[in-house]
Every structure is written in structure tokens, then in C-alpha cells.
């Protein structure tokens, strides 16, 4: 079994990644690898933030690792919250407040198209590769569901009528931006 460090302390993201990978890989979060740092996300793009995290952890541990950065990009808001999705309503990463701000910004808007976009950065030795996954959908007016995390209660993927928060993990993974990016990473790893 191959071990990879996932440069995150977000247990929800780690749970999604493990569910998508199955039992062939051991994924360790930063906390599980004994790394107690919070890596800043200072950049204006998902790509640069993802690379920042994976390179920092590779330099710190010398191990192969990957990271990801995900943003919700809403058409009517010019792509916002985008790279600032986790901190949309402030530095506290309060997704209830983030959802409220998002819904306020969309009041009266007919165009509710949105997409989740994930960029995974994988670092092996001195090289870095990136893999992107996109899930298109729309933002509903009233949150529904109790599963998932982040913006899941207000995002309905194209091809379904339920929010991500109304789906099981397996159901969400049939649409998931993170799963699509991860599938590309897995195909790449299988060639290594």
C-alpha cells in the first residue's frame, strides 16, 4: 500500500478523498503525519495555492504529497467567491456565514449558474503536476440537506435535483469536482 501525505487538516476533504480512492492507498492528513502547521493560501489562483501547500510539505518531509484547493465560482458574481471560498464572509471560515453572504449576493438574480473547481497539486521529488476537476450546477435559494460541508447545502449539480448535502458520499462522488481531479491524479500515479 502506497502512502501519500494529503496537505490538509480538513477532515471532510480527507474523508471524501479516502472514499474516492478506496483501500489501495493510505492517505495521511498533516495532523496524522505529525505535522502541526497551517499553510497560508496567499495567492490569487487555486493553482498557486495548491502548489504552495504541496511544495511546503514536500520540502518539510521529503515525501511525495498532494494538496488541493477548491473554489465555488458563481457566474452572476463574476466568479466569486472563487479562491476566497473558505473565507468569503471573513477569516473565520464560517460556512454558515459564507452561505448567507452568497445568497444575499444572489438575491434577485435569475442566473444562478455556478461551478465547483478543484485543482490538485502532486509533488514527487522535484517535480509538480496539476489535475483539475469541475462540477457545474446552480445555487438554490434556500439551503437543503445535512450531509457534506461548505456550500453543499445550496449547490445542485447539473443532472440532479438534490443538493450535495442531500446526497450520500457515494452519490456526491458521481458528480464531484474533487473526485474528477482525483481520478486524473490516480491515473497518473498508476503510470509511475
N, C-alpha and C positions, 0 to 999 in steps of 0.2 A: 504494500500500500504506500502510495506516494504522499508525502506531507507537504502542504503549502501553507504559508502564512498569509492570512487574509488581513490586510492592513486596515482593520476596523475594530471598534469596540461596540458596534451596533449589533446587538443580539438578534434583532429582527432580520437584518440583512444576512447575517451568518446562517440563520435558520433557513431562509429562502435558498441560499447558495447550497447548503448541505442537502436540502430536499431535491434540488435540481440535479446535483451530482450523483446522488445515490451513495452506495457504500464503497466505491472504488478509491476514494480519496479521503485523506484525513485533512480537514481544514482546521487550522488553529487561528483564533482571533488574537489580537495583540495581547489581551489580558491572559488568554490561555497559554500564550508563548512567554509569559512573564515580562512583557513589555508594557510599562506604565507611562505612556506618553500620549498626548493629544496632538496630532499632527495638524498644523494650520492648513486652511484651504484659502490661500490669499489671492488666487488667480481669477481671471475673468472668464475662463472656459472650463468645462467639465474635463476636457483632455488634459489641461495643465494641472488641475487639482488632482486628478487620478495619478498622473505621473509623479507629482510631488510626493504623494503618500507612499507609492511603491518604491521609489528610489531611496527615500529616507529609511524605510525598513530594511531594504536590501543592504544599504550601507551600514546600518546598525547591526544586522545579524549575519550578513554574508549568505543568507539563504534565499532560494527562489521565493518570490512572493507576488501577490497581486493585490490590487486595490480597485475601487470603483468610485465613480462619482455619478450621481443621478440628479436630473433636474426635471421638473414639470414645466413644459413650455406651452403657454396658452396664447393662441392666435390673437385674440382681442386685446391682450395685454402686451403685445409686441414681443412675445417670447418669455415674458416674466411668468413666474418667479425665476425660472431657469437655474443658473448656477447658484443662486441665493435661496433655493427652495427650502432648505432646512432652517434658514434664519430669516425667512420672509417677513415675519412680524417682529423680529428682534433677535438678539444674540442668544436668547434662552432656549431656542429650538423647541418651541411650544407649538405642536402641530394643531392643536385646537385653535390657537390664536392665528396660525398661518392659514387655516381653512377659512376662518372668519374674514380675514383680510382679503383672501382670494375671492370669496363670494361677494363681498362688498364691492370689489373692483369690477365684478361682472354684472352687477345689478343693472337691469335694463338692456343687457347685451343679447342680441339674437345669436351671434356667432359664439358658440361655446366649445369650438374645436380645441383640442389640446393633445399633447403627446408627452409621454414619459420617454426620456432618453437616458440611457446608461452608457458610460464609457468605462471599460475595464482596461487597466494598465497592468501588464505582466512583465516582470523583470527577471531575467535569468542571466547570471554572470554580468557582463557589462552591456547587455542589450535590453531594449524595451520594445514591446509590441502593444498595440491597442486594438480593442474589439468593441464595436458599437452595437447596441440593440435599441430598437424603437418600438413603442406600442402607441398607436393612435387611438383616439377616443374623444370623449366630451366630458365637460364638467356639468354636473347636475346642480339644481338649486338648493336642495336640502340633503344633508348627509344621510346615508343609509348603510347599515351593517356595523358589525362589531369586530370583525377579524381584520387582519392586516395592520398597517401602520401608515403614518404620514398622511398623504392626501387620498388614500384608498377609499374612504367613505364618500368622496364626491367625484370619483373618476369611474366612468363606464367605458370599457374598451369597445372599439368597433367590433361588431359580430356578436354582442351580448347585450342584455338589458339590465344586468346586475352590476353593482359597483364591485371593485376589487375587495372591499370589506365585507361583501356578501358571499364571497367565494371561499372554498377550501384552498389550501396551499396548492394542491394538485391542479385545481381548476384555474387558479390565477396563473400558474406556470404555463398553461397553454397559450396565454397571451403575453406574458411578462417580458418587458424590455430587458430586465436583468437576466432572465433565462435565455433570451436570444443572444445577448452578448456573451453569456457564459457558455452557450453551445459552441460559439465560434472559438472561444478560448480552449474548450475541451478538444475540438477537432484539431486545433493547433498543437496542443500538448500530446495528442496521440501520434503526431508525426515526429516528435522529438526523440 
